[in-house]
Amino acid sequence: MTEQGGLHKIQGLRRRWIVYHVLEDVLLSVYAALYIGAIVYYLLSPSILWGIIVFPVALIILLAINRPWQMSGQKIAAFLNKEYPELQESSHLLLLPAAELNPLQIIASSKTEAVLTDLKISHKPFAKRLVVAFFSLIVATAFIWALGKIFHIERIFYGNNRPVAECAPMPKVAEKVLPQISSVNVSITPPAYTGKGKREQDKFNLSAEEGALAEWHIKTNVTIKKAYLLFNDKERVDLKGGDGGTTWYVAKSITRPGFYQVSIEGKLSDLYYVQVVKDAPPVIHIKTPKQYTYIDAGEAPRVTITATLNDDYGINDAVIMATVAKGKGEGVKFKEYKLNFSQGFGAHNAQYDVQKLIQLPALNVEPGDELYFYIQAQDTHKQLSRTDVYTVSVQDTAELLSMNGIINGVNLKPEFFRSERQIIIDAEQLLKEKDSISVEKFNNRSNNLGIDQKLLRLRYGKFLGEEGEDAIGAPNNDLADPADFSNATKILKEYTDDHDNAEDAGFFEPAIKAQLKATLTEMWKAELQLRLYKPQAALPFAYKALRLLKDLQQKSRAFVAKTAYNPPPLKQEKRLSGELDKIIQPINKQDIKPVADQMDALKKAVNVLEGLKTNPVLNGADNRVLQLANQQLGSKASAQPGVYLPALKAMRRILSATQANNKDIDLVERALQRTLTTLKNMPASGANTADMGLSKQYYKNLKQANR
């Protein structure tokens, strides 16, 4: 029974540890969900969905990493042995079956059981991480509260300046129509370029494509004499009557967003929005080639252009505009080509995956020439868009093998810079003589070229701090001197491998080092092919290494333009006369007037609306302030009805009602705060002259002197 009691106590401690660890993972998951959810809520989307999703995901990840259920009784016993010396490191004996214990272990087990029964085990080691997770959760809650306060203050003083789409979706609310209207039918005919058919609706609020034709058919339950539509409080469109004054009709082309009202016998209806869906130009994404492509010697002179074309309503045509540049300096000549894709665009699909293989010799592109091209696409609305210019350069092997870089006046290039050129010349000569020499001689000469390539690579490797192969494992008897018996620095230098460190080479800048490393890589590849008796396969790598070396040579040059100073001619009669009356001190005077604050009416309107929350009755002065704000809010609603139209309706309800509603006040306030922007700071003279901190330093030294 004693052993069973000790075993139950250890198992109880194990369950307690598992519970604490699971609670810790739960708190950390809530911590992560609060952080991520708050950041997404305040910065991206006002929704708590992300926080709800993050919590189970974080909990599953933490449980999978920690796996608290795998805690064994042996670990609990080891913990007890470490924390409580009075157990004499015998707690693990309680976990063993009694039949497996020897007499000494039975005695030790009974003593440990007696001590463990009376031992009070603290919860602190088990709950230590749980407390840390709890305080982290409190910190996360405080952070979210502070973040909410900051965003609330920013909205009050500066407004919400996030970009808002012109066609933001309007909230779905029931339309309010005039009591004289029995039914309405609005038909929208999209432009032909959209490829869409005619549609009808029984609502006044409409969303149409740019250039669509809208037709209103309104039926009234009483006979009326006059009706019209008022767009953006400015444009008036009269309705045409029929059927004895109960049927009215009008058509209008929708070209810009805004709002409108229906007027029947002089009575205006509620505000209805007009949203315009603009046709975006085509979007072109070039997948291959890269924007700057270089074709080395030995590579196939062709370019494959792969692109994706997208448009809202369909692609009408797409072409490749190519330009070939020949020559250098002032003798450059250009020739333009217009290349069509093999795929047709007659179906006017919204997306096309196009491909074009350009054979450079077909465009008369020779070594040293450059090809510039861009893709131009046109949609069904005749809108054009084009990509950036892409460049394809063909390597000129004749220029690489020329000796002009050696005989010029700037002699900054060591002699061994010519070795790569000589390797290329010898490799090409070997290929020409391949058919006239034996296979053994061909292989020997190719292997010798590989040896030359290796020696050249090692010589360049010294610039990057690499070790020469002749120094690897070389014997050194510098430590034979008895004076160096206790010289730890010299001993470490001789017996540690600190030579092959490219970062210790400080001869060049990082960009030069990177290019030199790329050169060594190409030399490695060329050497490999030469050692495999494949000089033809080694030539592209050797040419690329030579081109990189030529670039390094040009980067080491410095050009200083010749300058000269031509002073104006002196008047001899004025020379040494000492007359300075015509020399005056230049004075630059400028009056800076403050810019009129165009948002002053909106700021006053916010103050008036705050006052209406306590006193919901408008006086004459406040009414005039809100009328001015109503005009500016109307212009905003004309441009962005999806954002400001509900606020404009609420503003008009406030102006027409005897007592303002708090919901309307809050709605208008949010719209005005979104409209308000911060003014730029204007230059102004300082009130006090800055003393550069001299006064503080003076009093500080004075206190130190009086001590």
C-alpha positions in Angstrom: 0.0 0.0 0.0 2.9 2.3 0.7 4.4 1.8 -2.7 1.0 2.3 -4.3 0.6 5.6 -2.4 4.0 6.9 -3.6 3.2 5.8 -7.2 -0.2 7.7 -7.0 1.6 10.8 -5.8 4.0 10.7 -8.7 1.2 10.1 -11.2 -0.7 13.0 -9.7 2.3 15.3 -10.2 2.5 14.1 -13.8 -1.1 15.0 -14.4 -0.6 18.4 -12.8 2.3 19.1 -15.0 0.3 18.2 -18.1 -2.6 20.4 -17.1 -0.3 23.4 -16.5 1.5 22.9 -19.8 -1.8 22.6 -21.8 -3.1 25.8 -20.1 0.1 27.5 -21.0 -0.3 26.6 -24.7 -3.9 27.8 -24.6 -2.9 31.2 -23.1 -0.1 31.5 -25.7 -2.5 30.7 -28.5 -4.9 33.4 -27.2 -1.9 35.7 -27.1 -1.1 35.1 -30.7 -4.7 35.3 -31.8 -5.1 38.7 -30.1 -2.0 40.2 -31.6 -2.6 39.0 -35.2 -6.3 39.6 -35.0 -5.8 43.2 -33.7 -3.2 44.1 -36.4 -5.4 42.7 -39.2 -8.5 44.4 -37.7 -7.0 47.9 -37.4 -4.8 47.9 -40.5 -6.4 45.7 -43.1 -10.0 44.6 -42.5 -12.4 45.3 -39.7 -13.2 41.6 -39.0 -12.4 39.3 -36.1 -12.4 36.3 -38.3 -8.6 36.2 -38.5 -8.3 36.1 -34.7 -10.8 33.2 -34.5 -8.8 31.3 -37.2 -5.4 31.9 -35.6 -6.3 30.6 -32.2 -6.9 26.9 -33.1 -4.1 26.9 -35.6 -1.6 28.2 -33.0 -2.9 25.8 -30.3 -2.4 22.8 -32.6 1.1 23.9 -33.5 2.1 24.4 -29.9 0.7 21.1 -28.8 2.4 19.4 -31.6 5.7 21.0 -30.7 5.6 20.5 -26.9 3.6 17.3 -26.7 2.8 17.5 -23.0 1.1 14.1 -23.0 4.5 12.5 -23.5 5.7 13.5 -20.0 6.6 10.2 -18.2 6.8 9.3 -14.6 10.6 8.8 -14.9 11.0 12.6 -15.7 8.8 13.5 -12.7 11.0 11.2 -10.5 14.1 12.8 -11.8 12.7 16.3 -11.1 11.9 15.2 -7.5 15.4 13.8 -7.0 16.9 17.1 -8.2 14.7 19.5 -6.2 14.4 17.6 -2.9 17.7 16.1 -1.6 15.9 14.3 1.3 14.5 11.8 -1.2 18.2 10.6 -1.6 17.7 10.2 -5.4 15.5 7.2 -5.0 12.2 8.4 -6.3 12.5 6.3 -9.4 12.4 3.1 -7.3 8.7 3.7 -6.6 8.0 3.2 -10.3 9.6 -0.2 -10.5 7.6 -3.4 -9.7 8.3 -4.8 -6.3 9.4 -8.2 -7.8 12.3 -6.6 -9.6 13.8 -4.8 -6.5 16.7 -6.3 -4.5 16.7 -6.0 -0.7 18.7 -2.8 -0.7 16.3 -1.2 -3.2 13.3 -2.3 -1.1 14.7 -0.6 2.0 15.5 2.6 0.0 12.1 2.5 -1.6 10.3 2.3 1.7 12.3 5.2 3.2 11.7 7.3 0.1 7.9 6.5 0.3 7.8 7.7 3.9 9.6 10.9 3.1 7.5 11.5 -0.1 4.2 11.0 1.8 5.0 13.9 4.3 6.7 16.1 1.7 4.9 19.2 0.5 5.7 19.8 -3.1 5.5 23.4 -4.4 3.5 24.3 -7.5 5.9 27.0 -8.5 8.1 24.8 -10.7 5.1 23.5 -12.6 3.3 26.9 -12.9 6.3 29.1 -13.7 5.8 29.1 -17.5 2.1 29.4 -17.0 2.6 32.6 -15.1 4.8 33.9 -17.9 2.1 33.1 -20.4 -0.6 34.8 -18.3 1.4 38.0 -18.0 2.1 37.9 -21.8 -1.6 37.7 -22.3 -2.2 40.8 -20.1 0.5 42.7 -22.1 -1.2 41.7 -25.4 -4.6 42.9 -24.0 -3.0 46.3 -23.0 -1.4 46.6 -26.4 -4.7 46.0 -28.2 -6.4 48.5 -26.0 -3.7 51.1 -26.7 -3.8 50.4 -30.4 -7.6 50.9 -30.4 -7.2 54.2 -28.6 -4.6 55.4 -31.1 -6.7 54.6 -34.1 -9.7 56.2 -32.5 -7.8 59.4 -31.8 -6.4 59.4 -35.4 -9.9 59.1 -36.8 -11.2 62.0 -34.6 -8.4 64.5 -35.5 -7.1 63.4 -38.9 -9.8 61.2 -40.4 -9.4 57.9 -42.2 -7.1 58.7 -45.1 -6.9 55.2 -46.5 -7.5 55.0 -50.2 -11.1 54.1 -51.0 -12.2 52.6 -54.3 -14.6 54.7 -56.3 -17.0 51.8 -56.7 -17.1 50.6 -53.1 -20.1 48.5 -52.5 -23.1 50.3 -51.0 -24.8 48.9 -48.0 -27.9 47.0 -48.8 -30.8 49.0 -47.4 -34.4 49.3 -48.4 -35.0 52.2 -50.8 -37.4 54.9 -49.9 -39.5 56.0 -52.8 -42.1 58.7 -53.2 -45.7 57.7 -52.4 -46.8 58.7 -55.9 -44.6 56.1 -57.6 -46.2 52.7 -58.0 -43.4 50.9 -59.8 -40.1 51.5 -61.5 -38.1 49.6 -64.1 -34.5 50.6 -64.9 -32.9 48.9 -67.9 -29.1 49.1 -68.4 -27.5 48.5 -71.8 -23.7 48.1 -71.4 -21.4 49.3 -74.2 -20.7 47.0 -77.0 -17.0 46.5 -76.0 -18.1 44.8 -72.8 -19.8 42.0 -74.6 -22.6 42.0 -72.0 -26.3 41.9 -72.7 -29.1 44.2 -71.6 -30.3 43.9 -67.9 -33.2 45.2 -66.0 -33.9 46.1 -62.3 -36.7 47.4 -60.2 -34.5 49.6 -58.0 -33.4 53.3 -58.4 -29.9 52.6 -57.1 -27.8 51.5 -60.1 -24.3 50.4 -60.9 -23.4 50.5 -64.6 -20.4 50.2 -66.9 -18.8 53.4 -68.1 -20.7 54.6 -71.2 -23.8 52.4 -70.5 -27.3 53.6 -71.5 -29.8 53.7 -68.6 -33.5 53.9 -69.2 -36.0 54.8 -66.5 -39.7 53.7 -66.8 -41.7 55.1 -63.9 -45.4 54.5 -63.3 -47.4 56.6 -60.9 -50.6 55.8 -59.1 -51.9 59.3 -59.7 -51.9 61.6 -62.7 -49.0 64.1 -62.5 -48.0 67.0 -64.8 -44.3 67.3 -64.2 -41.4 65.0 -63.2 -37.6 65.1 -63.7 -34.4 63.6 -62.4 -31.9 65.7 -60.6 -28.2 64.5 -60.8 -25.7 65.7 -58.2 -27.9 68.6 -57.3 -26.9 70.3 -60.6 -28.0 68.5 -63.8 -31.7 68.2 -64.5 -33.2 65.7 -66.9 -36.9 66.0 -67.6 -39.0 62.9 -67.8 -41.3 62.4 -70.8 -44.9 61.6 -69.9 -47.4 59.3 -71.5 -50.6 57.3 -70.9 -52.4 60.3 -69.4 -49.7 61.4 -67.1 -49.1 58.1 -65.3 -46.2 56.7 -67.3 -42.9 58.5 -67.5 -39.7 57.7 -69.5 -36.2 59.0 -69.9 -32.8 57.7 -71.1 -29.3 58.9 -70.1 -25.8 57.8 -70.8 -23.8 57.0 -67.6 -20.4 58.5 -67.7 -19.5 59.5 -64.2 -20.5 58.4 -60.6 -22.7 60.4 -58.3 -26.2 60.4 -57.0 -29.6 61.6 -58.2 -33.2 62.3 -57.0 -36.6 61.9 -58.5 -38.8 65.0 -58.4 -42.6 64.6 -58.8 -44.6 67.8 -58.7 -41.7 69.6 -57.0 -41.3 67.0 -54.3 -37.8 65.4 -54.1 -37.2 61.8 -53.3 -34.4 60.2 -51.3 -30.9 60.1 -52.6 -30.0 57.2 -55.0 -26.5 56.4 -55.9 -25.0 56.0 -59.4 -21.8 53.8 -59.5 -19.7 53.6 -62.6 -17.5 50.6 -63.3 -14.5 51.8 -65.3 -12.7 49.6 -67.8 -9.2 49.0 -66.7 -6.4 48.8 -69.4 -4.9 45.4 -70.2 -2.4 43.9 -67.7 0.7 42.3 -69.2 3.0 40.1 -67.3 6.2 38.8 -69.0 7.4 35.5 -67.6 10.5 35.0 -69.8 13.1 36.3 -70.6 14.5 38.4 -67.8 14.5 42.1 -68.3 18.3 42.1 -69.0 19.4 39.0 -70.9 22.9 38.3 -72.1 23.6 35.6 -74.7 27.2 34.3 -74.3 29.3 32.8 -77.1 28.3 29.2 -77.8 24.6 29.8 -76.8 21.8 29.5 -79.3 21.0 33.0 -80.7 17.3 32.9 -79.9 14.9 34.3 -77.3 11.6 32.8 -76.2 9.0 35.4 -75.0 6.3 34.1 -72.7 3.6 36.4 -71.3 0.2 36.5 -69.8 -2.4 39.1 -71.0 -5.5 40.0 -68.8 -8.3 42.4 -69.3 -11.8 43.0 -67.8 -13.8 42.5 -71.0 -11.3 41.0 -73.4 -8.1 41.4 -75.4 -8.4 42.7 -78.9 -4.8 42.6 -80.1 -1.2 42.3 -78.9 2.1 42.8 -80.7 5.8 42.8 -79.9 7.6 46.1 -80.7 11.3 45.2 -81.3 14.2 47.5 -82.0 17.7 46.3 -83.1 20.7 48.6 -82.3 23.9 48.2 -84.3 27.2 50.0 -84.0 28.8 52.1 -81.3 29.3 55.7 -80.4 27.9 58.1 -82.9 27.5 55.4 -85.5 24.6 53.6 -83.9 21.8 52.6 -86.2 18.3 51.4 -85.2 15.8 49.4 -87.0 12.3 48.6 -85.7 10.2 45.5 -86.2 6.6 44.7 -85.4 6.2 41.0 -84.5 2.8 39.3 -84.1 2.0 36.4 -81.9 1.1 33.2 -83.6 -2.1 33.0 -81.4 -5.1 35.0 -82.7 -7.2 37.3 -80.5 -10.5 37.1 -82.5 -12.3 35.4 -79.5 -11.7 38.5 -77.3 -11.0 36.4 -74.3 -10.3 38.0 -70.9 -7.0 36.1 -70.5 -4.4 34.8 -73.0 -1.1 32.9 -72.5 1.0 33.9 -75.4 4.5 32.7 -76.6 6.8 33.8 -79.3 10.2 32.4 -80.4 12.5 35.0 -81.9 15.4 33.8 -84.0 17.9 36.7 -83.6 19.6 36.0 -87.0 16.2 36.5 -88.7 16.2 40.1 -87.3 19.8 40.5 -88.6 21.2 40.6 -85.0 24.9 40.0 -85.0 27.5 39.7 -82.2 27.8 43.0 -80.4 24.2 44.1 -81.3 21.4 44.6 -78.8 17.6 43.9 -79.2 15.1 46.0 -77.3 11.5 44.9 -77.2 8.2 45.5 -75.3 4.8 44.0 -75.6 1.8 46.3 -76.4 -1.8 45.1 -75.9 -5.1 46.6 -76.8 -8.5 45.7 -75.3 -11.9 45.9 -76.8 -12.3 49.5 -75.6 -9.3 50.5 -77.6 -7.2 51.1 -74.5 -3.5 50.5 -74.9 -1.0 49.4 -72.3 2.6 48.3 -72.7 5.4 46.7 -70.6 8.8 48.0 -69.7 11.6 47.7 -72.3 13.5 44.4 -72.2 17.1 44.1 -73.4 18.8 41.2 -75.1 22.6 41.6 -75.7 24.7 39.3 -77.9 28.3 38.8 -76.9 30.9 40.1 -79.3 33.8 37.6 -79.2 36.0 39.7 -81.4 35.9 42.5 -78.9 36.7 40.2 -76.1 39.8 38.9 -77.9 41.0 42.3 -79.0 44.2 43.8 -77.4 42.9 47.3 -77.2 42.6 47.2 -73.4 46.4 46.6 -73.1 47.9 49.2 -75.4 45.9 52.2 -74.1 47.3 54.9 -71.8 45.8 53.5 -68.5 48.0 50.5 -67.7 46.3 49.2 -64.6 45.9 45.6 -65.7 48.4 43.0 -64.7 49.9 40.8 -67.4 48.2 37.6 -66.4 44.8 39.2 -67.3 45.5 38.0 -70.9 45.8 34.4 -69.9 42.0 33.6 -70.3 42.1 35.1 -73.8 45.0 32.9 -74.7 43.2 29.8 -73.3 40.2 30.6 -75.6 42.5 31.0 -78.6 44.3 27.8 -78.0 41.0 25.9 -77.4 39.5 27.2 -80.7 42.8 26.3 -82.5 42.6 22.8 -81.0 39.1 22.3 -82.3 40.2 23.3 -85.8 43.0 20.7 -85.7 40.9 18.0 -84.2 40.5 16.0 -87.4 44.3 16.2 -88.3 45.8 15.0 -85.0 45.5 11.8 -83.1 43.0 11.3 -80.2 45.8 10.9 -77.7 47.4 14.2 -78.7 44.0 15.9 -78.7 43.3 14.7 -75.2 46.8 15.7 -74.0 46.4 19.2 -75.3 42.9 19.6 -73.9 44.2 18.4 -70.5 47.1 20.9 -70.7 44.6 23.7 -71.3 42.7 22.5 -68.2 46.0 22.8 -66.2 46.5 26.3 -67.6 42.9 27.1 -66.6 43.5 25.8 -63.1 46.7 27.8 -62.6 44.9 31.0 -63.8 42.0 30.2 -61.4 44.4 29.8 -58.4 46.1 33.1 -59.3 42.8 34.9 -59.2 41.8 33.0 -56.0 44.6 34.8 -54.1 42.6 38.0 -54.5 39.8 36.4 -52.5 42.1 35.1 -49.7 42.1 31.5 -51.0 45.0 29.2 -50.4 47.3 27.9 -53.1 47.3 24.2 -53.6 51.1 24.1 -53.1 50.7 25.4 -49.6 48.3 22.7 -48.4 50.0 20.4 -45.9 53.5 22.1 -46.3 55.8 21.4 -43.4 56.7 24.3 -41.2 59.5 24.2 -38.6 59.0 27.7 -37.3 58.0 26.4 -33.9 61.4 24.6 -33.4 62.7 27.8 -31.8 62.7 27.4 -27.9 61.8 31.1 -27.7 58.4 30.3 -29.1 57.6 27.7 -26.4 54.9 29.8 -24.8 53.9 31.8 -27.8 50.2 30.8 -28.0 49.4 33.2 -30.9 52.1 31.6 -33.1 51.1 28.1 -32.1 47.4 28.7 -33.0 48.4 30.3 -36.3 50.4 27.2 -37.3 48.0 24.5 -36.1 44.6 26.1 -37.0 43.0 26.5 -40.4 42.4 30.2 -40.7 43.8 30.8 -44.3 40.8 30.0 -46.5 38.6 32.9 -45.6 37.4 35.0 -48.5 35.9 37.6 -46.1 39.4 38.5 -44.9 40.5 39.7 -48.3 40.0 43.5 -48.2 41.5 44.4 -51.6 38.1 44.9 -53.3 34.6 46.2 -52.6 31.8 43.6 -52.0 30.4 44.0 -55.6 33.9 43.4 -57.1 34.3 40.3 -54.8 31.0 38.9 -55.9 31.9 39.3 -59.6 35.3 37.8 -59.0 33.7 34.8 -57.3 31.4 34.4 -60.3 34.5 34.5 -62.6 36.2 31.7 -60.5 33.0 29.7 -60.9 33.1 29.9 -64.7 36.8 29.0 -64.6 35.9 25.9 -62.6 33.3 24.9 -65.2 35.7 25.5 -68.1 38.5 23.5 -66.4 36.1 20.6 -65.8 35.1 20.4 -69.5 38.8 20.7 -70.6 39.8 17.9 -68.2 37.0 15.7 -69.8 38.5 16.4 -73.2 35.5 18.6 -74.3 37.0 21.9 -75.3 33.8 22.8 -77.3 31.7 22.6 -74.2 34.3 24.6 -72.2 34.3 27.6 -74.6 31.0 29.2 -73.3 32.3 29.2 -69.7 35.6 30.5 -70.8 34.0 33.3 -72.8 31.8 34.3 -69.9 34.8 34.3 -67.5 36.7 36.6 -70.0 33.7 38.9 -70.2 33.5 39.2 -66.4 37.2 40.0 -66.4 36.8 42.7 -69.0 34.1 44.2 -66.8 36.4 44.1 -63.8 39.1 45.8 -65.9 36.7 48.7 -66.9 35.5 49.1 -63.3 39.1 49.8 -62.2 39.4 52.8 -64.5 38.9 56.4 -63.4 38.1 59.2 -65.8 38.6 62.9 -65.0 37.3 65.4 -67.5 39.5 68.3 -68.4 38.2 71.5 -66.9 39.2 75.1 -67.4 38.1 78.5 -66.1 37.6 81.4 -68.4 37.4 84.6 -66.3 35.5 87.6 -67.7 37.7 90.4 -69.2 38.8 93.1 -66.8 38.2 96.8 -67.4 41.6 98.4 -67.1 40.1 101.7 -66.0 38.4 100.1 -63.0 41.4 97.9 -62.0 42.8 98.7 -58.5 40.5 101.7 -58.2 39.0 100.5 -54.9 35.4 101.7 -55.7 32.9 99.5 -53.9 29.8 101.7 -54.0 28.2 99.5 -56.6 28.6 96.4 -54.5 25.6 95.9 -52.2 24.5 93.2 -49.8 21.9 90.9 -51.5 18.6 90.8 -49.7 16.0 88.2 -50.4 12.6 89.2 -49.0 9.5 87.1 -49.4 6.1 87.4 -47.7 4.6 84.1 -46.9 0.9 84.2 -46.4 -0.9 81.3 -44.8 -3.0 79.2 -47.1 -6.7 79.4 -46.6 -8.0 76.4 -44.8 -10.5 74.8 -47.1 -11.5 72.4 -44.4 -12.5 75.1 -41.9 -16.2 74.6 -42.6 -15.9 70.9 -42.0 -14.1 71.4 -38.8 -16.7 73.8 -37.6 -19.4 71.3 -38.6 -17.8 68.7 -36.4 -18.0 71.0 -33.4 -21.6 71.7 -34.2 -22.4 68.0 -34.5 -20.8 67.4 -31.1 -23.0 70.1 -29.6 -26.1 68.5 -31.1 -25.5 65.4 -29.0 -26.3 67.4 -25.9 -28.7 69.9 -27.4 -30.4 68.4 -30.5 -32.0 71.7 -31.7 -30.2 73.7 -34.4 -30.0 77.5 -34.2 -29.5 79.8 -37.1 -25.7 80.1 -36.9 -25.2 76.3 -36.6 -27.6 75.7 -39.5 -25.5 77.9 -41.8 -22.4 76.0 -40.8 -24.0 72.7 -41.6 -25.3 74.0 -44.9 -21.7 74.8 -46.0 -20.6 71.4 -44.8 -23.5 69.9 -46.8 -22.3 71.5 -50.0 -18.7 70.0 -49.6 -20.1 66.7 -48.6 -22.3 66.7 -51.7 -19.3 67.2 -53.9 -17.6 64.3 -52.2 -20.6 62.1 -52.7 -20.7 63.0 -56.4 -17.2 61.6 -56.8 -17.5 58.7 -54.4 -21.1 57.8 -53.8 -20.3 54.5 -52.2 -18.5 56.2 -49.4 -20.2 59.5 -48.7 -23.8 59.1 -49.9 -25.2 57.6 -46.7 -23.6 60.5 -44.8 -25.1 63.0 -47.2 -28.6 61.5 -46.6 -28.0 61.7 -42.8 -26.8 65.4 -43.1 -30.0 66.3 -45.0 -32.1 64.6 -42.4 -30.4 66.6 -39.6 -31.0 69.8 -41.5 -34.7 69.0 -42.2 -35.6 67.5 -38.8 -36.6 69.5 -35.7 -34.4 67.4 -33.5 -31.3 65.6 -34.7 -30.9 61.8 -34.3 -27.7 60.5 -32.7 -27.2 57.8 -35.3 -27.3 60.4 -38.1 -24.8 62.6 -36.1 -22.4 59.7 -35.7 -22.7 58.8 -39.4 -22.0 62.4 -40.6 -19.1 62.8 -38.1 -17.4 59.7 -39.4 -17.6 60.9 -43.0 -16.3 64.4 -42.1 -13.4 62.9 -40.1 -12.6 60.8 -43.2 -12.6 63.9 -45.3 -10.4 66.0 -43.0 -6.7 66.0 -43.8 -3.7 67.4 -41.9 -2.4 70.8 -43.1 1.3 71.2 -44.0 3.4 73.1 -41.5 4.2 76.6 -42.7 7.5 78.3 -41.9 7.2 80.7 -38.9 9.6 82.6 -36.7 10.4 81.0 -33.4 9.2 82.6 -30.2 12.5 82.2 -28.4 16.0 82.0 -29.6 17.6 78.6 -29.0 20.6 78.6 -26.7 21.9 75.3 -28.0 21.6 73.9 -24.5 24.1 76.3 -23.0 21.9 77.3 -20.1 21.4 73.7 -18.9 25.1 73.1 -19.2 25.8 76.3 -17.2 23.6 75.3 -14.3 24.9 71.8 -14.3 28.5 73.0 -14.0 27.4 75.5 -11.4 25.9 72.8 -9.2 29.0 70.7 -9.5 31.2 73.7 -8.5 29.1 74.4 -5.3 29.5 70.8 -4.0 
